[in-house]
């Protein structure tokens, strides 16, 4: 039998199988396309959740901003009517600081939401869903887009740079909350005051300046900024995972898609690391699809 005839027979057989499956209501889908479709839905769900949380944060920041401005207006009136100026100055500084922080938070939140919207608009569906290399793409860009490789795969300097930036930002936030004079300082002045501390990697074990840690029975500390972002059922999941961990048994987290299984797992691992129960010298094996990583 010639190779052409064999190929034709194989094609006919595949077509017959496809038709039979279709008649049964079963359609074949390319695995790469399926993975991309699922990731798009997951990314969309995460983005919508982030937007929802940021809207709540934005509403809170604007209320705090309005309240601080209202108090300042009242204090300015009192300032004109009293001779005891020194008594009012600390309160004016306090509410000025609150107003500045609320204004900064409002700006940061709005910028985050705009960035997410720009990213959504910047990625056309045809690019996001196709597994084919585009005409204007380099091989490296194609591999990064299809999650075959990552932008900073194995690049220690990129990781160290991100870590230093994160530590510096945390130090600046902490300086604002612990130094009254920071209310009248510019961002550059605060940055200068805290420069040099970005090499202090112990910062990852320090509580967030604006969020109180949540401690579970048995000593697990959940970072406050993580705990505040979780839904109630996700918080329950963290407690459940911690109980399994304490009993040294396994478990299966079988939530429906989009309910945040990855977020819950990441939050739990982050809490173990934050509590010095996981980290240097303590091995951890994560088995998951590359797209999750």
Secondary structure, 3 states (H helix, E strand, C coil): CCHHHHHHHHHHHHHHHHHHHHHCCCCCCCHHHHHHHHHHHHHHHHHHHHHHHHHHHHHHHHHHHHHHHHHHHHHHHHHHHCCCHHHHHHHHHHHHHHHHHHHHHHHHHHHHHHHHHHHHHHCCHHHHHCCCCCCCCCHHHHHHHCCCCCCCCCCHHHHHHHHHHHHHHHHHHHHHHHCHHHHHCCHHHHHHHHCCHHHCHHHHHCCCCCCCCEECCCCCEECHHHHCCCCHHHHHHHHHHHHHHHHCCCCCCCCCCCCCHHHHHHHHHHHHHHCCCCECCECCCCCCCCCCC
